[in-house]
Amino acid sequence: MADAIALDEIERQLCTEIAAVRGNAGGAVAPESTLASLGIDSLKLVSLILVIEQKFGVNLMKKGLKPEDMKSVRTLAQAVQAGRAA
């Protein structure tokens, strides 16, 4: 089992990574932000999923990533946390 990381820490790290994937374009990234409002398109989402795999050691595609997991930064963080716990 992977080391436990608190949800708020995963959210914080995801906000940083999403800002990097976006090229720091636009406003701030918050856990409540929807991925669509942040301009995360399919190409950026693939980049983000690769970063998540490297940073958190979880392959979300193999864990059964669902559309509802990608609604916001928070729901994505919850999917990462659940994937690490499995």
Backbone bond lengths (Angstrom), bond angles and torsions (degrees), N, CA, C in turn:
res aa  C-N    CA-C-N  psi(-1)  N-CA   C-N-CA  omega(-1)  CA-C   N-CA-C  phi
1 M - - - 1.467 - - 1.521 109.47 -
2 A 1.310 116.83 140.44 1.456 122.30 -179.77 1.528 109.82 -72.94
3 D 1.330 115.01 155.88 1.455 119.53 175.56 1.527 109.09 -60.46
4 A 1.324 115.54 139.76 1.461 120.16 -179.45 1.529 110.31 -72.34
5 I 1.309 115.58 136.24 1.459 122.36 173.92 1.518 106.27 -124.76
6 A 1.320 116.42 132.04 1.458 120.90 -179.73 1.532 110.38 -63.56
7 L 1.319 115.61 147.71 1.461 121.79 -178.91 1.525 111.32 -56.08
8 D 1.330 117.51 -41.74 1.468 118.90 -178.59 1.524 111.98 -65.44
9 E 1.322 117.76 -30.77 1.466 120.74 176.64 1.530 110.59 -71.80
10 I 1.320 116.92 -40.08 1.469 120.07 176.02 1.526 109.21 -62.64
11 E 1.331 117.51 -44.12 1.464 121.47 178.06 1.523 110.61 -59.14
12 R 1.326 117.35 -45.44 1.458 121.55 -179.08 1.527 110.54 -60.34
13 Q 1.336 115.81 -46.44 1.460 119.94 -179.81 1.529 111.45 -66.12
14 L 1.321 117.02 -39.45 1.466 120.01 177.59 1.526 111.25 -64.24
15 C 1.321 117.90 -40.46 1.467 120.47 177.60 1.523 110.31 -58.93
16 T 1.317 116.82 -42.45 1.468 121.40 178.12 1.524 110.86 -63.76
17 E 1.336 116.19 -45.60 1.470 120.17 -178.89 1.523 111.96 -67.30
18 I 1.327 117.32 -37.89 1.464 120.71 178.21 1.522 110.11 -65.43
19 A 1.320 117.08 -40.78 1.460 119.94 176.60 1.527 110.28 -59.58
20 A 1.322 117.38 -40.48 1.464 121.35 179.29 1.531 110.93 -67.27
21 V 1.331 117.19 -43.27 1.467 121.34 179.23 1.524 110.34 -62.27
22 R 1.329 116.41 -35.75 1.468 121.53 179.43 1.523 111.52 -78.38
23 G 1.315 117.67 -7.34 1.450 119.93 -175.33 1.518 111.17 73.03
24 N 1.340 115.92 27.32 1.460 123.35 -178.46 1.530 112.80 56.28
25 A 1.332 115.82 25.52 1.464 120.69 178.94 1.523 109.65 -80.55
26 G 1.293 116.81 146.44 1.458 120.65 176.72 1.510 112.40 81.50
27 G 1.322 114.94 -164.50 1.454 121.46 -176.16 1.510 113.11 -81.22
28 A 1.302 113.98 -169.12 1.456 121.54 -178.08 1.527 111.08 -68.73
29 V 1.308 114.81 154.30 1.461 121.93 177.23 1.529 107.14 -102.55
30 A 1.320 116.50 122.91 1.465 122.03 179.21 1.523 108.66 -120.68
31 P 1.334 117.47 156.15 1.466 120.57 179.70 1.523 113.65 -55.90
32 E 1.335 117.55 -29.92 1.460 121.50 -179.20 1.526 112.56 -79.88
33 S 1.323 117.14 -12.33 1.466 121.23 -177.53 1.519 110.86 -63.80
34 T 1.334 115.27 136.84 1.462 118.00 173.75 1.524 107.93 -80.62
35 L 1.318 115.33 149.73 1.459 119.06 179.45 1.530 110.09 -63.83
36 A 1.327 117.40 -35.61 1.466 120.98 178.67 1.528 110.83 -62.95
37 S 1.330 117.72 -42.90 1.466 120.61 -179.42 1.521 111.89 -67.34
38 L 1.320 115.97 -21.24 1.462 120.99 178.82 1.526 112.20 -88.76
39 G 1.335 115.61 -0.78 1.459 119.30 179.11 1.515 113.85 76.59
40 I 1.332 116.48 24.96 1.465 120.27 178.57 1.527 107.87 -81.78
41 D 1.322 115.32 101.01 1.458 121.00 177.34 1.531 109.02 -90.11
42 S 1.318 117.10 -174.89 1.465 120.16 -175.11 1.523 112.27 -62.78
43 L 1.312 118.47 -37.68 1.461 121.14 179.81 1.525 110.98 -68.00
44 K 1.316 116.44 -44.26 1.467 120.03 178.05 1.521 110.78 -66.64
45 L 1.328 117.04 -33.99 1.458 120.40 178.39 1.530 110.73 -64.58
46 V 1.322 116.96 -41.34 1.474 120.05 177.14 1.527 109.67 -61.36
47 S 1.323 117.18 -43.89 1.468 120.74 177.51 1.518 110.82 -60.23
48 L 1.321 116.46 -42.70 1.457 121.46 -179.77 1.525 111.13 -65.41
49 I 1.318 117.38 -41.76 1.467 120.91 178.94 1.528 110.56 -62.92
50 L 1.332 117.33 -38.27 1.469 120.62 176.83 1.528 111.04 -65.27
51 V 1.320 117.06 -40.11 1.465 121.26 177.29 1.528 110.02 -63.52
52 I 1.322 116.64 -42.71 1.467 121.15 179.57 1.525 109.89 -60.93
53 E 1.331 116.70 -43.88 1.462 120.39 179.80 1.530 110.69 -60.19
54 Q 1.325 117.03 -44.01 1.460 120.88 -179.27 1.519 111.97 -71.19
55 K 1.319 117.12 -45.62 1.464 121.70 -173.73 1.528 113.36 -75.20
56 F 1.331 116.04 -40.25 1.458 119.72 -173.91 1.529 113.58 -108.01
57 G 1.322 116.80 -7.24 1.458 120.07 177.95 1.514 114.17 68.50
58 V 1.330 116.79 31.27 1.464 120.10 179.23 1.529 108.90 -130.44
59 N 1.322 115.60 130.80 1.459 121.39 177.49 1.523 107.25 -95.05
60 L 1.317 116.44 98.47 1.460 120.96 -176.19 1.519 112.77 -63.26
61 M 1.316 117.38 -30.92 1.464 119.96 179.53 1.530 110.00 -65.66
62 K 1.310 117.53 -42.04 1.471 120.95 178.34 1.521 111.63 -71.81
63 K 1.323 116.76 -25.59 1.465 121.09 -179.37 1.523 111.95 -83.45
64 G 1.330 117.02 -2.74 1.467 119.82 177.17 1.510 113.63 87.25
65 L 1.328 117.49 49.26 1.458 122.36 177.55 1.526 109.85 -57.35
66 K 1.331 116.01 129.73 1.463 122.28 -177.84 1.530 109.77 -113.71
67 P 1.327 117.14 158.52 1.472 119.37 178.47 1.529 112.91 -54.73
68 E 1.327 117.90 -38.24 1.466 119.97 -179.37 1.533 112.16 -67.03
69 D 1.344 117.41 -20.07 1.461 121.18 176.68 1.521 111.54 -73.32
70 M 1.329 116.67 -16.12 1.457 121.22 -174.99 1.520 113.00 -110.02
71 K 1.318 117.57 20.57 1.467 120.59 -179.46 1.526 111.64 -72.76
72 S 1.324 116.90 -43.11 1.462 120.61 -176.80 1.525 109.38 -143.15
73 V 1.310 114.06 172.24 1.462 119.02 175.84 1.532 109.13 -59.88
74 R 1.320 116.54 -41.38 1.476 120.84 -178.03 1.534 111.34 -63.76
75 T 1.332 118.07 -44.29 1.468 118.87 -179.25 1.528 110.92 -67.93
76 L 1.322 116.52 -32.97 1.463 120.20 175.79 1.527 110.11 -67.58
77 A 1.329 116.90 -41.08 1.466 120.95 177.32 1.531 110.69 -62.50
78 Q 1.317 116.88 -38.88 1.466 120.45 178.11 1.526 110.66 -64.51
79 A 1.332 117.07 -38.15 1.466 120.75 177.38 1.520 110.41 -66.15
80 V 1.321 116.98 -39.69 1.474 120.75 177.56 1.522 109.51 -63.04
81 Q 1.317 116.47 -47.12 1.466 120.76 -179.54 1.521 111.17 -60.74
82 A 1.329 117.62 -43.80 1.465 121.82 178.93 1.523 110.53 -65.13
83 G 1.326 116.94 -39.14 1.463 120.70 178.50 1.511 112.61 -65.58
84 R 1.330 116.89 -36.39 1.466 120.69 178.16 1.525 111.17 -70.53
85 A 1.327 116.90 -31.94 1.459 121.16 -177.16 1.533 111.81 -77.64
86 A 1.320 116.66 -23.61 1.479 120.99 -176.34 1.508 112.27 -72.31
